[in-house]
Amino acid sequence: MGKGRVIAQSRKVYRLVNTDVFYVESESSNDIYYFVKFKPDVVDFCNCLDSSTRYVRCKHRWACEYAIRLGTLKDVDR
């Protein structure tokens, strides 16, 4: 949860316009992004290793939520 907040404040979090699809920049690398399908209380999905192997809410999903709350989210059309 805490790392997700840090990512939302210091890294890039993009949402495709009019969708629930997000791209979250890696915490450790500028050229890697994680695909996140995020719609609170409906669906959560991230293609990161932590999410797919441990089945927990990863820092990238938390980053989406915090980016929305903090207003750091950037909407893109592609």
C-alpha positions as a printed NumPy array, in Angstrom:
array([[  0.   ,   0.   ,   0.   ],
       [  2.762,   2.423,   0.959],
       [  4.809,   1.66 ,  -2.146],
       [  1.727,   2.248,  -4.28 ],
       [  1.379,   5.734,  -2.827],
       [  5.04 ,   6.468,  -3.557],
       [  4.627,   5.285,  -7.157],
       [  1.53 ,   7.473,  -7.598],
       [  3.501,  10.497,  -6.413],
       [  6.838,   9.898,  -8.114],
       [  6.261,   7.746, -11.221],
       [  3.935,   7.884, -14.225],
       [  0.446,   6.433, -13.995],
       [ -1.603,   6.612, -17.2  ],
       [ -5.222,   5.719, -17.894],
       [ -6.558,   5.124, -21.39 ],
       [ -9.38 ,   7.621, -21.91 ],
       [-12.855,   6.27 , -21.12 ],
       [-11.552,   2.874, -19.998],
       [-10.474,   1.022, -16.867],
       [ -7.063,   0.291, -18.389],
       [ -4.008,   1.783, -16.695],
       [ -0.282,   1.697, -17.328],
       [  1.949,   2.117, -14.292],
       [  5.631,   2.899, -14.656],
       [  7.964,   0.491, -12.903],
       [  9.355,   1.66 ,  -9.585],
       [ 12.882,   0.72 , -10.648],
       [ 12.978,   1.257, -14.421],
       [ 11.789,   4.11 , -16.642],
       [ 11.174,   1.922, -19.688],
       [  8.969,  -0.757, -18.101],
       [  5.226,  -0.318, -17.572],
       [  2.734,  -2.674, -15.978],
       [ -0.717,  -3.232, -17.454],
       [ -3.427,  -2.819, -14.836],
       [ -7.169,  -3.35 , -15.244],
       [ -8.642,  -1.392, -12.362],
       [-12.243,  -0.689, -11.487],
       [-12.822,  -0.514,  -7.718],
       [-15.083,  -3.243,  -6.306],
       [-15.459,  -4.87 ,  -9.748],
       [-12.164,  -6.026, -11.22 ],
       [ -8.479,  -5.749, -10.352],
       [ -5.754,  -7.216, -12.527],
       [ -2.051,  -6.518, -12.978],
       [  0.435,  -8.379, -15.12 ],
       [  3.271,  -8.056, -12.596],
       [  4.88 , -11.155, -11.13 ],
       [  3.798, -10.379,  -7.568],
       [  0.139, -10.143,  -8.519],
       [  0.112, -13.212, -10.734],
       [  1.993, -15.522,  -8.356],
       [  0.904, -14.399,  -4.885],
       [ -2.646, -13.311,  -5.808],
       [ -2.415, -10.179,  -3.669],
       [ -3.231,  -6.576,  -4.401],
       [  0.092,  -5.324,  -5.726],
       [  1.689,  -1.896,  -5.477],
       [  0.708,  -1.11 ,  -9.092],
       [ -2.99 ,  -1.514,  -8.303],
       [ -2.532,   0.632,  -5.206],
       [ -0.737,   3.196,  -7.385],
       [ -3.818,   3.462,  -9.631],
       [ -6.069,   4.105,  -6.659],
       [ -3.73 ,   6.692,  -5.143],
       [ -3.14 ,   8.417,  -8.497],
       [ -6.902,   8.918,  -8.782],
       [ -7.193,  10.197,  -5.203],
       [ -4.133,  12.465,  -5.386],
       [ -4.864,  13.805,  -8.87 ],
       [ -1.574,  12.595, -10.333],
       [ -3.266,  10.393, -12.941],
       [ -2.685,  11.276, -16.598],
       [ -5.329,  10.38 , -19.184],
       [ -4.033,   9.4  , -22.623],
       [ -5.818,   8.441, -25.831],
       [ -3.4  ,   5.73 , -26.969]])
